[in-house]
């Protein structure tokens, strides 16, 4: 009767040393890919938070200067438009 290995080490003992290298390589590659994805998501999220904070500070500064809501909307829209143009030119 064949028994199912109960631990990882029992499972690895059944795999020959020549067959372990491809498994290790694939595991390392998947680990690196997952790390890159997680780091990109974190960097993207931090950048969005930073942009939102800058925009909020700009709005507060414009309010303190006495600009109306329509004028603030125009300024914020123009800065967002510049950001979009810069991003599209970089691509």
N, C-alpha and C positions, 0 to 999 in steps of 0.2 A: 504494500500500500504506500503510495506517495504521500508524503506529508508536506504541507504548505509551510514555508519558512516563517517563523514567528518574529524574527528580527531582521534588520537590514544586514547585519553581518553574516547571518546564515545565507541570505539571498546572494550577497556578494561572493561568498565562498564557492557558490555553485558556478559563478562566472569565471572563466579562465582569465589569467593575467593579460593576455593579448586582446581580449574583448573589453577590458575595463577602460583602456585609453580612449576609445571613441565615446564611451558613455561619459567620461570625465570631461572631454572636450565639449560635447554637446551641452552638458550641464553648465559648464563655465560660460559658454556663449549665451545660453538663455539667461543666466544670472547677470551677465554684462548688459544684455539687451534690456532686461527689466530695470536695471539700475539707471540706464540712460533714459528710459521712458519716465521713470519716477523723477529724476533730476530735471528733465525738461518740463514736466508738469509743475513741479515746485517753482522753477525759475519763471515760468509763464504766469503763475498765480501771483508770485511776489511782484512781478512787473505790473500786473493789472492793479494790484493793491496800491502800489506806488503811484501809478498814473491817476487813480481815483483820489488819492490823498492830495496830490498836486492840484488837481482840478478843484477839489473842495477848498483848498487854501486860496486858490485864485478867486473863486466865487466870494469867499469871505473878504478878501482884500478889496475886491471891486465893490462889495456892499459897503464897506467902511469908507470908500471914496465917494459914496453917494450915487452910484450909477443905478439906473432903473433896472427892473427885471428884464425888460426887452433888450436893453444894452448889454446886460450880462449874458443873455442868451446868444446874442450876436457874437460876442467875444469868445464864448465857449465853443460855439459852432465853428468859428474860424480857426481856433486852435485845434479842434478835432479834425477839421478838413486838412490842415497842414500836416497833422500826424498821419492821416491816411495817404496823402500824397507822398510823404517821405517813405512810408512803408512800401507803397507800390513801386516807387523808383528803385528801392533797394532790391526788390525781387527781380 
